[in-house]
Amino acid sequence: MEKTINGYTKREAMEKAFQLGFESEKNRMSCSQSSFHAVTTVLGYKNPQLFKSIAALQGGGADSGQNSCGAFCGPLVLFSFFFGRDYPQWEKGEMTLKASFLGEKLLKKFQEAYGSAVCKNIQMHCIGFPTQFVKDGDLDQKAFDKFEAHDGHELVAPAVVGRASAWAVEILWDELPKDQDIDLKDIPSLSEAEKALEEKISKL
């Protein structure tokens, strides 16, 4: 029998992550949070504190478009959550690169699909122009509207987020523990157990 995580096979988990990432980015935006939400929901590791902390990674970092795509950054945070260097290792000066090794796998997928993992470069690849959403301390409404007019949050960003979420699940799949295959054939159902317990208590 194929191994599962959180009840999903690998293919099911990748497809579900794509759909959750696409839906979240389309309806609620934030590529960093949407990708993180999709992967952690599917794998069963939702973390509200980390989810909140990565908000400003969206839109190429501070919505500037100048740095790494938020859909790339969300999974990087999760890779680090599982395999990053902890405080005791940091205090001892120990090096651990497992999270970066996984991140490099994701980077290669971005490069193969879009030529880059940088937000503005992905936008150029997909819609032909870069977008800086925040400028001089405010939302640049004209830039936002132009992005939306080119299906920015209808198709482009949701597809980028969905694919990144599916890729992240694929990369993590062999690194995480699978659901335990426990034999329950000799375990009674809830109603059977309740009945047996009531019968035992009645004989006291």
Secondary structure, DSSP 8 states (H G I E B T S, - for coil): ----BTTB-HHHHHHHHHHHHHHHHHHH--HHHHHHHHHHHHHT---HHHHHHTGGGGGGTTT-SSSB-HHHHHHHHHHHHHHS--HHHHHTT----HHHHHHHHHHHHHHHHHS-SBHHHHHHHHHSS----EETTEE-HHHHHHHHHTTIIIIIHHHHHHHHHHHHHHHHGGGS--------TTS--HHHHHHHHHHHHHT-
